[in-house]
Amino acid sequence: MMRAAGVVPFALLFAATPAQAHGNANLGDFYAGLFQPLFHFEYLLGALAIALWSTQQAGRAPFAICAGFAGGVLAGSIAALLGQNPASAAWGPRIAMLICGPLVAARVSLPIAAGTALAVAAGLAQGNAATGAELSQIARPVLWLLGLSSGAALLGAYANAATQRFPTFWMQVGVRVVGSWITAIGLLVSVVAARAR
């Protein structure tokens, strides 16, 4: 009996179906767009770096950065759906990690116009790369666009809400530590991607 119990899991390994690199778990286009970063950590970390960096800004800058990023994601997604999706767009999330991760780790403040411009540029790259990777699976582009841009806006809103609710020294240190981790991961992913070319 014990031998049979040990053979069953081993036999199930050979019955596994092939894995897919990109999938949306058949959630529908809105939810596939909304949860796209959760299926692709490279996109999640790039967006998280922008969101965390916005929490370190003062005045109206957090709102401007988050709104600029969400608008950039929307515009980049539209460009990809219209066929403007260069191969270099895949570097967008990596570059966002490499630029915004150090800004978070060093707690750098920029003027609101410069910060918003950076967020819009990162959003354009992020939205274009995310949509370009999923073009073959998008059946309802409008729902996809709404879901993806809503996810970007919600990530910024939740990051700001969390840091405002817990404005302690340790929360600030934690945000900076996460920024340094995002930078390190971005560097590793970029090196691997560059060597694979």
Protein Blocks (a to p, Z undefined) as FASTA:
>chain_A
ZZmmmmmmmmmmmmpccddfbdghhnojklmmmmmmmmmmklmmmmmmmmmmmmmpghjl
mmmmmmmmmmmmmmmmmmmmnopacfklmmmmmmmmmmmmmmmmnopacdfklmmmmmmm
mmmmmmmmmmmmmmmmmmblmlmmmmmmmmmmmmmmmmmmmmmmmmcfklmmmmmmmmmm
mmmmmmmmmmmmmmmZZ
